[in-house]
Amino acid sequence: MTPNLSKRLAEIVDALPVKKGSRILEIGCGTGVAAREIAGRLGNGHILAIDRSSKAIEQAIKGSATEISKGSLTFRKTTIEEFELEAGEVPFDFAFAIRVGALDGRHPEIEQQALAKIAKALKPGGKLFIDGGDPLKEVKLRNVQ
């Protein structure tokens, strides 16, 4: 288990449908603790972890040299409401977010933008999971424009 992985975060990671070969988008990765744990479970899969904070991304990269060198983990500084797949980037099997303000209901306009960006980044049938369930809940994306 990844150092600094709290019991709550471990429960969330364990609840995600992580499979060998999965492509996963983590929204709001902070210092990358969950991303590192997931990267170790992916085999030839990949996790892209994003955060709006330059400082968080710097710390995440610094603490993830092994996973980055294996090609199982990358980080990108961006907000989810501005997120776009890069040219040639393969869509993700699922996305997850823990304690992300753009998805907590307080900012409906930003939330709609974020959900639209997530839907575009996922494969058909891809899912979004957020905190607030036991330990996660799925957010339906099909009606997002």
PAZAPA-4460 file (N, C-alpha, C; in steps of 0.05 Angstrom, whole numbers, plus 32768, in hexadecimal, padded with zeros to 4 digits):
% residues 145
    n_x    n_y    n_z   ca_x   ca_y   ca_z    c_x    c_y    c_z   seq   type   mol
   8011   7FE8   8000   8000   8000   8000   8012   8019   8000     1      M     A
   8009   802D   7FF2   8018   8046   7FEF   801A   8054   800B     2      T     A
   8032   805E   8012   8034   806D   802B   8022   8085   802A     3      P     A
   8017   808E   8040   8005   80A5   8042   7FE9   809F   8038     4      N     A
   7FE3   8087   8031   7FC8   8080   8027   7FB6   807C   8040     5      L     A
   7FA4   808F   8045   7F93   808D   805D   7F7F   8076   8059     6      S     A
   7F73   806E   806F   7F5F   8059   806F   7F48   8061   805C     7      K     A
   7F3F   8079   805D   7F29   8083   804C   7F31   8082   802F     8      R     A
   7F49   808B   8028   7F52   808B   800D   7F56   806E   8003     9      L     A
   7F60   805C   8014   7F63   8040   800D   7F48   8034   8006    10      A     A
   7F33   803A   8016   7F18   8030   8011   7F0E   803A   7FF6    11      E     A
   7F13   8053   7FEF   7F0A   805E   7FD6   7F19   8051   7FBF    12      I     A
   7F33   804E   7FC1   7F43   8041   7FAC   7F39   8024   7FA8    13      V     A
   7F35   8016   7FBE   7F2C   7FFA   7FBC   7F10   7FF8   7FAF    14      D     A
   7F00   800D   7FB2   7EE4   800C   7FA7   7EE4   8012   7F89    15      A     A
   7EF9   801E   7F7E   7EFA   8024   7F61   7EFD   800B   7F51    16      L     A
   7EF2   800A   7F38   7EF4   7FF3   7F27   7F0E   7FF1   7F18    17      P     A
   7F24   7FF2   7F27   7F3F   7FF1   7F1B   7F45   7FD5   7F12    18      V     A
   7F4D   7FD3   7EF9   7F55   7FB9   7EED   7F70   7FBD   7EDF    19      K     A
   7F7F   7FA8   7EDC   7F98   7FA9   7ECD   7F91   7FB3   7EB1    20      K     A
   7FA1   7FC7   7EA8   7F9C   7FD2   7E8E   7F89   7FE9   7E8D    21      G     A
   7F7C   7FF1   7EA3   7F69   8007   7EA3   7F77   8021   7E9D    22      S     A
   7F68   8034   7E92   7F70   8050   7E8F   7F5D   8060   7EA0    23      R     A
   7F69   806F   7EB3   7F5A   807C   7EC8   7F62   809A   7EC9    24      I     A
   7F4E   80AB   7ECD   7F52   80C8   7ED1   7F4B   80CE   7EEE    25      L     A
   7F5F   80D9   7EFD   7F59   80E3   7F18   7F58   8101   7F17    26      E     A
   7F42   810B   7F21   7F3C   8128   7F21   7F42   8133   7F3D    27      I     A
   7F54   8146   7F3F   7F5A   8151   7F59   7F6D   813E   7F69    28      G     A
   7F84   8138   7F5E   7F95   8124   7F6A   7FA5   812D   7F82    29      C     A
   7FA7   8147   7F87   7FB7   8150   7F9D   7FD4   8147   7F9A    30      G     A
   7FE0   813C   7FAE   7FFC   8133   7FAD   7FFF   8117   7FA1    31      T     A
   7FEA   810B   7F97   7FED   80F3   7F88   7FEC   80D9   7F97    32      G     A
   7FE4   80D9   7FB0   7FE4   80C1   7FC1   7FD2   80AB   7FB4    33      V     A
   7FB9   80B1   7FAE   7FA7   809D   7FA2   7FB1   8094   7F87    34      A     A
   7FBB   80A7   7F77   7FC5   80A1   7F5C   7FDC   808C   7F5D    35      A     A
   7FEE   8090   7F70   8005   807D   7F73   7FFA   8061   7F7A    36      R     A
   7FE7   8060   7F8C   7FDC   8046   7F95   7FCF   8038   7F7D    37      E     A
   7FC0   8047   7F6D   7FB3   803B   7F56   7FC7   8033   7F41    38      I     A
   7FDB   8044   7F3C   7FEF   803E   7F28   7FFC   8022   7F2D    39      A     A
   8000   801C   7F47   800B   8002   7F4E   7FFA   7FEA   7F48    40      G     A
   7FE0   7FEF   7F43   7FCD   7FD9   7F3E   7FC6   7FD6   7F20    41      R     A
   7FD1   7FE7   7F0F   7FC7   7FE8   7EF3   7FD5   7FD6   7EDF    42      L     A
   7FEC   7FCA   7EE6   7FFA   7FBB   7ED2   8002   7FCD   7EBC    43      G     A
   7FF9   7FC8   7EA3   7FFF   7FD9   7E8C   7FEB   7FEF   7E89    44      N     A
   7FDB   7FF5   7E9C   7FC7   800B   7E9B   7FD5   8025   7EA1    45      G     A
   7FC4   803A   7EA4   7FCF   8055   7EA8   7FBA   8066   7EB7    46      H     A
   7FC5   8077   7EC9   7FB4   808B   7ED6   7FC0   80A6   7ED0    47      I     A
   7FAE   80B8   7EC8   7FB5   80D4   7EC5   7FA7   80E3   7EDC    48      L     A
   7FB8   80F0   7EEC   7FAE   80FE   7F03   7FB1   811C   7EFF    49      A     A
   7F9B   812B   7F02   7F9B   8148   7EFD   7F94   8157   7F17    50      I     A
   7F9F   816F   7F18   7F98   8181   7F2E   7F9C   819E   7F25    51      D     A
   7F8D   81B0   7F31   7F8F   81CD   7F29   7FA6   81DA   7F37    52      R     A
   7FB2   81CE   7F4B   7FC8   81DA   7F5A   7FE4   81D2   7F4F    53      S     A
   7FF3   81E6   7F48   800F   81E1   7F3F   801F   81D4   7F55    54      S     A
   801C   81DD   7F6D   802B   81D2   7F84   8024   81B5   7F88    55      K     A
   800B   81AE   7F87   8003   8192   7F8A   800E   8180   7F75    56      A     A
   800E   818A   7F5C   8019   817A   7F46   8037   8177   7F49    57      I     A
   8045   818C   7F51   8062   818A   7F56   8068   8175   7F6B    58      E     A
   8058   8175   7F81   805C   8161   7F97   8055   8145   7F8D    59      Q     A
   8040   8143   7F7D   8038   8129   7F73   804E   811D   7F61    60      A     A
   8059   812D   7F50   806E   8123   7F3E   8086   811B   7F4E    61      I     A
   808D   812C   7F61   80A5   8126   7F72   80A2   810B   7F80    62      K     A
   808A   8105   7F8A   8086   80EC   7F99   807F   80D4   7F88    63      G     A
   807F   80D7   7F6E   8075   80C1   7F5C   8089   80B8   7F47    64      S     A
   80A3   80BC   7F4C   80B7   80B6   7F38   80B5   809A   7F2E    65      A     A
   80B1   8087   7F3F   80B0   806A   7F37   8099   8065   7F24    66      T     A
   8081   806E   7F2B   8069   8069   7F1B   806B   8078   7F00    67      E     A
   8076   8090   7F01   8079   80A0   7EE8   808D   8092   7ED6    68      I     A
   80A3   8088   7EE0   80B8   807B   7ED0   80AD   8061   7EC4    69      S     A
   809B   8054   7ED1   808F   803B   7EC7   807A   8041   7EB1    70      K     A
   8071   805A   7EAF   805D   8062   7E9B   8041   805D   7EA4    71      G     A
   803D   8057   7EBE   8022   8051   7EC7   8013   806A   7ED2    72      S     A
   8022   8081   7ED5   8016   8098   7EE2   8022   80B1   7ED5    73      L     A
   8010   80C4   7ECF   8018   80DF   7EC7   8006   80F3   7ED5    74      T     A
   8011   810B   7ED8   8003   8121   7EE5   8000   8138   7ED1    75      F     A
   7FEB   8147   7ED4   7FE6   815F   7EC3   7FD9   8174   7ED4    76      R     A
   7FE3   818D   7ED2   7FD7   81A3   7EE0   7FC1   81AF   7ECF    77      K     A
   7FA8   81AC   7ED8   7F91   81B7   7ECA   7F79   81B4   7EDD    78      T     A
   7F64   81C3   7ED6   7F4B   81C0   7EE4   7F3A   81AD   7ED4    79      T     A
   7F27   81A0   7EE1   7F16   818D   7ED2   7F04   819C   7EBF    80      I     A
   7EFC   81B4   7EC6   7EEA   81C3   7EB4   7EF9   81CD   7E9A    81      E     A
   7F13   81CB   7E9A   7F23   81D2   7E82   7F31   81BA   7E76    82      E     A
   7F2D   81A2   7E81   7F3B   818B   7E78   7F33   8182   7E5C    83      F     A
   7F47   817B   7E4C   7F43   8170   7E31   7F56   8159   7E2D    84      E     A
   7F4E   8144   7E1F   7F60   812F   7E17   7F74   813C   7E04    85      L     A
   7F8E   8134   7E06   7FA2   813E   7DF4   7FA0   812E   7DDA    86      E     A
   7FAB   8139   7DC5   7FAB   812C   7DAB   7FB5   810F   7DAD    87      A     A
   7FA5   80FC   7DA4   7FAE   80E0   7DA5   7FAA   80D2   7DC0    88      G     A
   7FA1   80E1   7DD4   7F9E   80D5   7DEF   7F85   80C3   7DEF    89      E     A
   7F88   80AB   7DF9   7F72   8098   7DFA   7F5F   809F   7E10    90      V     A
   7F44   809E   7E0C   7F31   80A4   7E21   7F34   8091   7E39    91      P     A
   7F29   8099   7E4F   7F2C   808A   7E68   7F15   8077   7E6D    92      F     A
   7F1A   8061   7E7C   7F05   804E   7E83   7EF3   805A   7E98    93      D     A
   7EFF   8068   7EAB   7EEF   8076   7EC0   7EFF   808D   7ECC    94      F     A
   7EF1   809F   7EDA   7EFD   80B5   7EE8   7EF3   80B5   7F04    95      A     A
   7F03   80C0   7F16   7EFA   80C3   7F32   7F05   80DD   7F3D    96      F     A
   7EF6   80E8   7F51   7EFC   8101   7F5E   7EF5   80FF   7F7B    97      A     A
   7F07   8108   7F8C   7F03   8108   7FA9   7F07   8125   7FB2    98      I     A
   7EF2   8130   7FBF   7EF3   814B   7FCA   7EFA   815F   7FB4    99      R     A
   7EEC   815F   7F9E   7EF0   8172   7F88   7ED9   8186   7F88   100      V     A
   7EE0   81A0   7F8C   7ECC   81B5   7F8E   7EBA   81B7   7F75   101      G     A
   7EC6   81B2   7F5E   7EB6   81B5   7F45   7EA1   819F   7F42   102      A     A
   7EA1   818B   7F53   7E8F   8174   7F51   7E7E   8170   7F6B   103      L     A
   7E7F   8183   7F7D   7E72   817F   7F97   7E56   818D   7F99   104      D     A
   7E4D   8198   7F83   7E32   81A4   7F83   7E31   81C1   7F8B   105      G     A
   7E47   81CD   7F94   7E46   81E9   7F9C   7E48   81FD   7F85   106      R     A
   7E52   81F3   7F6E   7E55   8205   7F56   7E49   81F7   7F3E   107      H     A
   7E2E   81F8   7F3B   7E21   81E9   7F26   7E2B   81EF   7F09   108      P     A
   7E31   8208   7F03   7E3B   820E   7EE8   7E56   8201   7EE3   109      E     A
   7E68   8203   7EF5   7E82   81F7   7EF2   7E7F   81D8   7EF2   110      I     A
   7E6D   81CE   7F02   7E68   81B1   7F03   7E5F   81A7   7EE7   111      E     A
   7E4D   81B5   7EDA   7E44   81AD   7EC0   7E5B   81AD   7EAB   112      Q     A
   7E6C   81C1   7EAD   7E83   81C2   7E9B   7E95   81AA   7EA1   113      Q     A
   7E9A   81A5   7EBA   7EAC   818F   7EC2   7EA0   8174   7EB9   114      A     A
   7E86   8170   7EBD   7E7A   8156   7EB5   7E7C   8152   7E97   115      L     A
   7E78   8168   7E88   7E7B   8166   7E6A   7E97   815E   7E62   116      A     A
   7EAB   816A   7E6F   7EC7   8163   7E69   7ECD   8146   7E70   117      K     A
   7EC3   813D   7E87   7EC7   8122   7E90   7EBB   810E   7E7C   118      I     A
   7EA2   8114   7E74   7E94   8102   7E61   7EA4   8100   7E47   119      A     A
   7EAF   8116   7E3D   7EBF   8115   7E25   7ED9   8106   7E28   120      K     A
   7EE4   8104   7E40   7EFE   80F7   7E45   7EFB   80D9   7E4A   121      A     A
   7EE2   80CF   7E4D   7EDE   80B3   7E53   7ED6   80A3   7E3A   122      L     A
   7EDC   808A   7E3A   7ED3   8077   7E25   7EB5   8075   7E28   123      K     A
   7EA7   806D   7E12   7E8A   8068   7E15   7E85   8054   7E2C   124      P     A
   7E72   805B   7E3D   7E6C   804B   7E54   7E7F   8050   7E6C   125      G     A
   7E91   8063   7E69   7EA3   806A   7E7F   7E94   8076   7E96   126      G     A
   7E9F   8074   7EAE   7E91   807D   7EC6   7EA1   8091   7ED6   127      K     A
   7E92   80A1   7EE5   7E9E   80B4   7EF7   7E96   80AD   7F14   128      L     A
   7EAA   80AB   7F25   7EA5   80A6   7F42   7EAF   80BD   7F52   129      F     A
   7E9F   80C5   7F66   7EA7   80DB   7F78   7EA2   80D1   7F95   130      I     A
   7EAF   80DF   7FA8   7EAB   80D9   7FC4   7E8F   80E1   7FCC   131      D     A
   7E87   80D8   7FE3   7E6C   80DF   7FED   7E59   80C7   7FEE   132      G     A
   7E63   80B0   7FE4   7E53   8098   7FE7   7E5F   8087   7FFD   133      G     A
   7E5E   806D   7FFA   7E68   805B   800F   7E7C   8047   8003   134      D     A
   7E95   804F   7FFB   7EA1   806A   7FFE   7E9E   807C   7FE6   135      P     A
   7E93   8071   7FCF   7E91   8080   7FB7   7E74   8080   7FAC   136      L     A
   7E6E   8093   7F9A   7E55   8092   7F8C   7E5B   8097   7F6E   137      K     A
   7E4B   808B   7F5D   7E4F   8090   7F41   7E3D   80A7   7F38   138      E     A
   7E49   80B9   7F27   7E3B   80CF   7F1C   7E33   80C8   7EFF   139      V     A
   7E1A   80C9   7EF9   7E11   80C2   7EDE   7E19   80D9   7ECB   140      K     A
   7E24   80D1   7EB4   7E2E   80E5   7EA1   7E1D   80E6   7E87   141      L     A
   7E0B   80D4   7E83   7DFE   80D2   7E69   7DEE   80EA   7E60   142      R     A
   7DE4   80FB   7E72   7DD4   8112   7E6A   7DE5   812B   7E68   143      N     A
   7DFF   8129   7E6B   7E10   8140   7E6A   7E15   8148   7E4D   144      V     A
   7E13   8162   7E47   7E18   816B   7E2C   7E34   8176   7E2A   145      Q     A
***
